[in-house]
Amino acid sequence: MIYLDNSATTKPKEEVVQSFQQAALQYFGNSSSIHGLGMDAERLLRMSREQAASILQVDSREIIFTSGGTEGNNVAIKGVALEHQNRGKHIITTQIEHPSVLETCRSLEKHGFEISYLPVDQDGRVCVEDLRASLREDTILVSIMHVNNEIGTIQPIERFGEVLKKYPKALFHVDHVQGFGKVPLNIKQSGIDLLTISGHKIHGLKGTGLLYVKGGTKLFSLHHGGGQEANLRSGTENLPGIVALVKAMRLVNNDREQHLNHLERLKMFLYKKISNLESCVLNTPEENSAPHIIHFSALGLKPEVVIHALEEAEIYISTKSACSSKSADESAVLVACGKANNISTSGLRVSLSYETTQQELDFFVEKLQEVLEKLSKVMR
């Protein structure tokens, strides 16, 4: 099997699963209980929070553990909107955000909030001047993803942060789900107030993640109850999942330090190979894009047909975001980039991991060529 759909989800590392199992069996006490088992669990929870903070180079009190990217984005956006609506109801995001951001913003529109959806250029990049021009006195939040989950474009987050320094009332949220572990981002230097990470994108477990909340940032809680996670996410903490998340964070950062060049070489190899295929058009920009995502369109072919044909050879790729891949064929991201209909309706995404090998990509390219030639003949 050759798995090339790592932007949808990754295979958990054995060490991560083992850490989950160990925590589940040995630290099963409720961390809110005052007896010894509860105190042991609370100590492990505190250590995990401190380790996560150390990895991100932030304060441990700024870490809120969640169930993943979707919850983190909802807590950040709705939390800001509901808490600060008295000083403004204007929110800025982009046309190419993950559905968990776009749909959250659309839900707020029904409650009187005004959302500005910034356009992007042909590479999927937001112009800094467009952001500057959209900011208003009643802007309370700017939400822009670091790495696009579909085509891999990297946004100039640091430059956006510089612009926002002149607008202290506007909080800055960054969806860092696709960037963490692959594209470095200094949270403090970038002026970020809120940042989302998901465990299952970094060889962790599904149902795990965290939200960075800058000290002093006030959010309206969407979960009321026992007051866990700084009163922002009531409910008994998923301690085994949290331990597994932090383990995955450490491991993926080690992989980035040791194997990033390997990942970049694989991406460039695949980029060049696909660029030489007559029936394919590359949508991922060659520069300033993530090292693990290559998105292209197989013109004249339905993406699902290509995907299932490759699956027969036990090769797994995808079309777009797994959260929207069962919706309409047309890619909203490619439409926002100004791509023609024949390109926006035939997109395919290949996403690598640090475990991907050159031999796997050699075989993938070989089978891709065979599939494209076979399907093209059928379509004639």
Sequence and secondary structure as in RCSB ss.txt:
>XXXX:A:sequence
MIYLDNSATTKPKEEVVQSFQQAALQYFGNSSSIHGLGMDAERLLRMSREQAASILQVDSREIIFTSGGTEGNNV
AIKGVALEHQNRGKHIITTQIEHPSVLETCRSLEKHGFEISYLPVDQDGRVCVEDLRASLREDTILVSIMHVNNE
IGTIQPIERFGEVLKKYPKALFHVDHVQGFGKVPLNIKQSGIDLLTISGHKIHGLKGTGLLYVKGGTKLFSLHHG
GGQEANLRSGTENLPGIVALVKAMRLVNNDREQHLNHLERLKMFLYKKISNLESCVLNTPEENSAPHIIHFSALG
LKPEVVIHALEEAEIYISTKSACSSKSADESAVLVACGKANNISTSGLRVSLSYETTQQELDFFVEKLQEVLEKL
SKVMR
>XXXX:A:secstr
 EE BTTT     HHHHHHHHHHHHH  S TT  SHHHHHHHHHHHHHHHHHHHHHTS GGGEEEESSHHHHHHH
HHHHHHHHHGGG  EEEEETT  HHHHHHHHHHHTTT EEEEE   TTS   HHHHHHH  TTEEEEE  SB TT
T BB  HHHHHHHHTT TTSEEEEE TTTTTTS   TTTTT SEEEEEGGGTT  TT EEEEE TT     S  S
S TTTTTS S   HHHHHHHHHHHHHHHHHHHHHHHHHHHHHHHHHHHHHT TTEEE S SSSB TTEEEEEETT
S HHHHHHHHHTTTEE BSS TTTTTS SS HHHHHTT  HHHHTSEEEEE  TT  HHHHHHHHHHHHHHHHHH
HHHH 
